[in-house]
Amino acid sequence: MPSKTVKNSKLDKVAKSFNIEEFKVLHEEMTFSEYLEKIYENPLLIRTAYQRLYDMIMAKGFTQFERYRKKLNHYNFFDNETAPIFGLEETLDNFVKFVRGAAGGYGTEKRVLLFHGPVGSAKSTICRAIKKGLEEYSRTDDGAWYSYKWVNLPTGQNGIYTHEEDDCPMHEDPIKLIPDEIRSKVVEDLNAVLRENSPEDDKLTLYTLKCDGSLNPRCKKFLAEMLDRYDGDWKKVVDEHIVVVRKVYSEADRMGIATFQPKDEKNQDATELTGDINYAKLPHFGSDSDPRAFNFDGEFCVGNRGVVEFIEMLKLAQEFLYDLLGASQERQIKPKKFAQISVDTVLIGHTNNPEYEKLKSNQYMEALRDRTYKIDVPYLLKWSEEVKVLEQDYGEGQVKQHVAPHTLEIAALWAILTRLHEDKDGKLSLVDKAKLYDGRALPGWTDDSVKELRDKYP
């Protein structure tokens, strides 16, 4: 049996690997007053979800290149080790342009982004890269974001809640605690500070910081109750009952990243998106319209200030798709028994072609079509890029068995050949066509003639 000393030495070794300083930074707490000072030093802390997403992508840099007389950007963010994406530069360039427009408030923030393509074309991989990127970005100083919690709440017979502490259920920005008419002036000041501190920053021509909408119903109730107890002394309320806390995006912990997947029709419930009544608290508060007896834990609530991904979006029942209309166009959701609530979230769905064709032919879904921005995610047609995809699972170091030389190259070529159309004129074999699409030179073919060929067979 090992000695106690040996056991402790192993434990010490593991414990030393735990980064206590990082833990303290990521669980930072401060007063509301300190947070107000902090955002005046760095106004970007109140960015919208789209602005934060755009900054995350641009932080990794990009390079410009030209393909078939068309200028494109290659974004280094999508070269990550966790979910690298190969050969979809045009798709990803369109995606970043969409995000840039939404970050600037040019209208695309009021649309549901829909990745459309065949099975296995990397739609889910792109979403996975975005979610993983947000988790990592929020652990950096540039990606930091904050919410708040209520403390020292009165409990008991004359109290206002069942617990002394309660987190903001939709992890809203703390400045939403400032009354609307005052908050607009604060945001205006922050925009002025941002431009004054970084006059040559390109993003300043794009960004306008904003914080619209009122508090979620529960926090609005707490604020109203405490203001009543303190005779309208708002400063005393935020000083004594608000603690600002740093948040980190986490899909596993349902923090700022939500994923919704369709189930069979009998088990689908629209409250999964907006939350539901907490029947255990009904006896205490006496009404199912009391926000303190409601769980704001639907996917829209969880994904507030982050991302909501809809897997196979167009397989959802129509009542779910109706919720998307308000969340996209009006940026609001409607929980049962409550008025509409403002949300700030990136809405991303993905679908295969049969469901999309069904949407196009459904005259009753015209509103959803109007609120959808489609980005095509096609199969790869470049031989060398398909090789990179196969190398992820079957490359050197990935499999223990011996793989014969050029196996992956031939497998990749075969995959590409299944995606190409025969030349109607019979002047070009499929293998030669695959070589041309991969950028290899063949006698009598120029970039312009290859572009014409690609346009002929999209």
DASUL-V842454 format. One record per pair of residues at least 6 apart in sequence whose C-alpha atoms are under 8 Angstrom apart, sorted by the first residue. I is the first residue (numbers start at 1). J is the second residue. D is the distance in Angstrom with one decimal. If there is no record, write none. Layout:
# DASUL-V842454
I:J:D
I:J:D
This chain:
# DASUL-V842454
26:139:6.8
26:246:6.2
26:247:7.1
26:248:7.1
27:245:6.8
27:246:5.7
27:247:7.3
28:245:5.9
28:246:5.4
29:243:6.7
29:244:5.6
29:245:4.5
29:246:6.6
30:243:6.0
30:244:5.2
30:245:6.6
31:239:7.0
31:242:6.9
31:243:5.2
31:244:5.8
32:174:7.5
32:238:6.4
32:239:6.7
32:242:6.5
32:243:6.3
32:244:6.0
33:239:7.5
35:244:6.9
36:175:7.9
39:45:6.1
39:46:7.4
39:190:7.7
40:190:6.2
40:193:7.0
42:194:7.5
43:190:5.6
43:191:7.2
43:193:7.3
43:194:6.0
44:194:7.7
44:209:7.8
45:144:6.9
45:145:5.9
45:146:7.7
46:145:7.5
46:173:7.0
46:209:7.1
46:210:7.7
46:211:7.5
47:209:6.1
47:210:7.4
48:103:7.4
48:209:7.4
48:210:7.3
48:211:7.8
48:305:6.8
48:344:6.7
49:305:5.0
49:306:5.3
49:307:7.6
49:344:6.2
49:345:5.7
49:346:6.4
50:99:6.3
50:100:7.8
50:102:6.1
50:103:4.9
50:109:7.4
50:345:7.5
50:346:6.3
51:99:7.9
51:100:7.7
51:102:7.7
51:103:4.5
51:104:7.6
51:207:7.6
52:143:7.2
53:99:7.5
53:134:7.3
54:96:7.3
54:99:6.1
54:100:6.2
54:103:6.9
56:133:7.5
56:134:7.3
56:137:6.5
56:143:7.4
57:75:7.3
57:76:7.9
57:77:5.6
58:75:7.6
58:77:7.7
60:75:7.4
60:76:5.6
60:77:5.4
61:75:6.3
61:76:5.8
61:77:7.4
62:73:6.4
62:74:5.4
62:75:4.4
62:76:5.5
63:73:5.6
63:74:5.2
63:75:6.7
63:76:7.9
64:71:7.0
64:72:5.8
64:73:4.5
64:74:6.2
65:71:5.8
65:72:5.5
65:73:6.3
65:74:7.4
66:72:6.0
68:447:6.2
68:448:6.8
68:451:5.9
72:89:7.2
72:90:6.7
72:93:6.7
73:89:7.0
73:90:8.0
73:93:6.0
74:89:5.9
74:93:7.2
75:92:7.8
75:93:7.7
78:84:5.7
78:85:5.8
78:129:7.0
79:85:6.3
79:86:7.9
80:129:7.8
82:129:7.3
83:125:6.2
83:126:7.7
83:128:6.9
83:129:5.5
84:125:8.0
84:129:7.6
85:122:7.5
85:125:7.4
85:126:7.2
86:385:5.9
86:386:7.8
86:388:7.2
86:389:7.0
87:380:6.5
87:382:7.2
87:385:5.7
88:377:7.5
88:378:8.0
88:380:7.4
91:375:6.8
91:376:6.6
91:377:6.2
94:375:7.2
95:375:7.1
98:108:6.4
99:108:7.6
99:109:7.8
101:107:6.9
101:108:5.9
101:109:7.4
102:108:4.8
102:109:4.2
102:110:7.8
103:109:7.3
103:206:7.4
103:207:6.6
104:206:5.0
104:207:5.1
104:208:6.7
105:207:7.9
105:208:7.8
108:373:7.8
109:328:7.4
109:346:7.6
110:328:4.7
110:329:4.5
110:330:7.2
110:331:7.0
110:371:7.2
111:328:5.3
111:329:6.4
111:347:7.7
111:371:4.9
111:372:5.3
111:373:6.1
112:324:7.8
112:328:6.1
112:346:8.0
112:347:5.3
112:348:6.0
112:349:7.1
112:371:6.1
112:372:4.8
112:373:6.0
113:347:6.2
113:348:4.8
113:349:6.1
113:372:6.1
113:373:5.0
113:374:6.2
113:375:7.5
114:348:6.0
114:349:4.8
114:350:5.2
114:351:7.2
114:372:6.5
114:373:5.8
114:374:4.8
114:375:6.1
115:123:6.2
115:348:7.7
115:349:6.2
115:350:4.5
115:351:6.4
115:374:6.0
115:375:5.1
115:376:6.0
115:377:6.4
116:123:7.5
116:350:5.8
116:351:5.2
116:352:5.8
116:353:6.7
116:356:7.7
116:374:6.5
116:375:6.0
116:376:4.9
116:377:5.8
117:123:7.4
117:351:6.8
117:352:5.3
117:353:6.1
117:376:5.8
117:377:4.9
117:378:5.6
117:379:7.9
118:352:5.4
118:353:6.4
118:377:7.7
118:378:6.8
118:379:7.3
119:352:6.6
120:379:7.9
121:377:6.2
121:378:5.9
121:379:5.2
121:380:7.6
122:377:7.2
123:350:6.5
123:377:6.6
124:350:7.5
127:309:7.5
127:348:7.9
131:251:7.4
131:257:7.0
131:307:7.5
134:249:6.4
135:248:6.6
135:249:4.7
135:250:5.7
135:251:8.0
136:249:8.0
137:143:5.0
137:144:7.8
138:144:5.0
138:145:7.0
138:247:7.8
138:248:5.4
138:249:6.2
139:248:6.3
144:246:7.2
144:247:7.4
144:248:7.6
145:246:6.0
145:247:5.9
145:248:7.5
146:171:7.9
146:173:6.3
146:174:7.3
146:244:6.7
146:245:5.6
146:246:4.4
146:247:5.5
147:168:7.2
147:171:5.1
147:172:5.5
147:173:5.1
147:174:5.5
147:244:5.8
147:245:5.5
147:246:6.3
147:247:6.7
148:167:6.5
148:168:6.0
148:171:6.9
148:172:7.4
148:173:7.4
148:174:5.9
148:242:6.6
148:243:5.5
148:244:4.2
148:245:5.3
149:165:7.0
149:166:5.7
149:167:4.1
149:168:5.4
149:242:5.9
149:243:5.4
149:244:6.5
149:245:7.3
150:164:7.8
150:165:5.3
150:166:5.1
150:167:6.2
150:168:7.4
150:241:5.4
150:242:5.0
150:243:6.5
151:164:5.8
151:165:4.4
151:166:6.8
151:240:7.6
151:241:4.8
151:242:6.1
151:243:7.0
152:164:5.0
152:165:6.3
152:240:7.4
152:241:5.8
153:159:7.5
153:160:7.0
153:161:6.8
153:163:7.0
153:164:4.4
153:165:6.3
153:241:7.0
154:160:5.7
154:161:6.7
154:164:6.4
155:161:5.4
155:162:5.8
155:163:6.4
155:164:6.4
156:162:7.3
160:222:7.5
160:225:7.4
161:292:7.4
168:219:6.8
169:296:6.0
169:297:7.2
169:301:7.4
170:216:7.3
170:296:7.1
170:297:7.9
170:301:5.2
170:302:6.3
170:304:6.1
171:256:8.0
171:304:7.2
171:305:7.7
172:215:7.8
172:304:7.5
172:305:7.3
174:244:6.9
175:183:7.1
175:211:7.9
176:183:7.4
176:211:7.2
176:213:7.9
176:214:6.6
176:215:6.2
177:215:7.0
180:214:7.3
184:211:7.9
187:209:6.9
187:210:6.3
187:211:7.2
190:209:7.7
191:208:6.7
191:209:6.1
194:204:7.7
195:204:6.5
198:204:7.9
212:342:7.6
213:341:7.6
213:342:5.3
214:220:8.0
214:341:7.4
214:342:6.9
215:341:7.8
215:342:8.0
216:341:6.2
216:342:7.7
217:291:5.7
217:338:7.7
217:341:7.8
218:291:4.8
218:292:5.6
221:291:7.3
223:237:7.6
226:237:6.4
227:233:6.2
227:234:6.2
227:237:6.8
230:236:7.5
230:237:7.4
247:255:7.9
248:255:7.1
249:255:5.3
249:256:5.3
249:257:6.5
249:306:7.7
250:256:6.7
250:257:6.2
251:257:4.9
251:258:6.4
251:259:7.9
254:302:6.0
254:303:7.7
255:302:6.0
255:303:7.0
256:302:5.6
256:303:4.3
256:304:5.8
256:305:6.0
256:306:4.5
256:307:6.4
257:302:6.6
257:303:4.8
257:304:8.0
257:306:5.7
257:307:5.0
257:308:6.0
257:309:8.0
258:299:5.4
258:300:7.4
258:302:5.9
258:303:4.9
258:307:6.3
258:308:4.7
258:309:6.2
259:299:7.0
259:308:5.7
259:309:4.7
259:310:6.1
259:311:7.3
260:299:6.9
260:308:7.5
260:309:6.2
260:310:5.0
260:311:6.1
261:310:6.1
261:311:5.0
261:312:7.0
261:313:7.7
262:268:7.4
262:311:7.2
262:312:7.1
262:313:7.5
262:315:6.5
262:316:5.4
263:316:7.9
265:317:7.1
268:317:7.8
270:319:6.9
270:320:5.9
271:298:6.6
271:335:7.6
271:336:7.9
272:297:7.9
272:298:4.9
272:299:6.4
273:298:4.2
273:299:4.6
273:300:5.5
273:301:7.6
273:320:7.9
273:323:8.0
274:296:6.7
274:297:6.9
274:298:4.3
274:299:6.5
274:300:5.9
274:301:6.5
274:333:7.0
274:334:7.0
274:335:5.2
274:336:7.9
275:294:7.4
275:295:5.5
275:296:4.8
275:297:5.0
275:298:4.1
275:299:7.8
275:301:7.6
275:335:6.5
275:336:8.0
276:294:5.9
276:295:5.5
276:296:7.0
276:297:7.7
276:298:7.7
276:335:7.6
276:336:7.1
277:288:6.6
277:293:6.1
277:294:4.3
277:295:5.9
278:293:5.3
278:294:5.0
278:295:5.9
279:293:7.2
281:292:7.9
281:293:5.2
282:288:6.3
282:293:5.9
285:292:7.4
285:293:6.7
287:293:7.7
288:294:7.6
288:337:7.6
289:337:5.4
289:338:6.9
299:308:7.0
300:308:6.8
300:333:7.7
300:343:7.5
300:345:7.8
301:343:7.6
303:345:6.3
304:343:5.7
304:344:5.4
304:345:5.1
305:343:7.4
305:344:5.0
305:345:5.1
305:346:7.9
306:344:7.3
306:345:5.1
306:346:6.2
307:345:5.5
307:346:4.6
307:347:6.2
307:348:7.4
308:345:6.8
308:346:6.2
308:347:5.2
308:348:6.2
309:347:6.3
309:348:4.9
309:349:5.6
310:347:7.8
310:348:6.2
310:349:4.5
310:350:6.7
311:349:6.0
311:350:5.9
311:351:7.4
312:349:6.9
312:350:5.4
312:351:4.8
312:352:7.4
313:349:5.4
313:350:5.8
313:351:5.9
314:350:8.0
314:351:6.3
314:355:5.8
314:356:7.0
314:359:7.5
315:355:6.9
321:368:7.5
322:368:7.8
323:333:6.9
323:334:7.8
324:368:7.9
325:367:7.5
325:368:6.4
325:371:7.0
326:332:5.5
326:333:6.0
327:333:5.5
327:343:7.1
328:347:7.4
328:371:7.0
329:371:6.9
331:342:5.9
331:343:5.5
331:344:6.7
332:340:5.9
332:341:5.2
332:342:4.4
332:343:5.4
333:340:5.4
333:341:5.3
333:342:6.6
333:343:7.0
334:340:4.6
334:341:6.4
335:341:7.9
359:365:6.7
359:369:7.5
360:369:7.4
379:419:7.6
380:386:6.6
380:416:7.2
381:416:5.7
381:419:7.3
381:420:7.9
381:434:7.3
381:437:6.6
381:438:7.5
382:416:7.3
382:434:7.1
382:437:5.8
382:438:4.6
383:409:8.0
383:412:6.2
383:413:5.9
383:416:6.4
383:434:6.7
383:435:7.4
383:437:7.7
383:438:5.6
384:412:7.9
384:438:6.6
386:412:5.4
386:413:7.9
386:415:7.9
386:416:7.6
387:408:6.2
387:409:6.0
387:412:5.4
390:408:6.7
390:412:7.3
391:408:7.4
392:398:7.4
393:399:7.6
394:408:7.9
413:434:7.6
416:434:6.9
417:430:6.4
417:431:7.1
417:434:6.9
420:430:7.1
420:434:7.9
421:430:7.7
421:457:7.0
422:429:7.4
422:430:6.4
423:429:7.2
423:430:7.6
432:442:8.0
435:441:7.7
436:442:7.1
436:450:6.9
437:450:7.4
